[in-house]
């Protein structure tokens, strides 16, 4: 299996270069660029297709989410992950709405960051363990409404939602259900629309919450 191809974007050279060395030498990943200039990133992504872009949230020239929106506006679909010092629920919410594949914190253990970035590059979800409670709290406000929307999902969509709850990529889901990758992508779009969710991460956490709720109810 080919090494995941990663691009790093961070205005701090120490963080940028240190993470690059970690991912290369301890994670076995191919860091094709470690940049500080957002314009350089956009130019690179017009020419290459890495597996993942790791973005700092706060940078002098722009913020990571604005940069991500510029990528999408240009039709660049490369998955993105936020690596930041901010454990703000507001920032987490904004990142999820922007469609990031993950949200990691810079104070995580290096080995945990390496594993999470590798998983995200392979299509899985990656959220800092200390942020999972905040992620669940973000979804609680609409949980009651969305619980009723579960009935609108088809049997196939429910199957795919269950796979999303396990953090599986579209390719993995396609193999498990013996359907095409494009079909999975279409179902995921339908699931997000029906449940009024913005990202796969939200869908995964919502699915886990529903499963836990059902289990608790069964034990009463």
Buried (B, 14 or more C-beta within 10 A) or exposed (E): EEBBBBBBBBBEEEBBBBBBEBBBEEBEBBBEBBBBEBEEBBEBBEEEEBBBBBBBBEBEEBBBBEBBBBBEEEEBEBBBBBBBEBBBBEBBBBBBEBBBBBBBBBEBEEEBBBBBBBBBBBBBBBBBEEBEEBBBEBBEEBEEEBBEBBEEBEEBBEBBBBBBBBBBBBEBBBEBBEBEEEBBEEBBEBBBEBBEBBBBBBBBBBBBBBEEEEEEEEEE
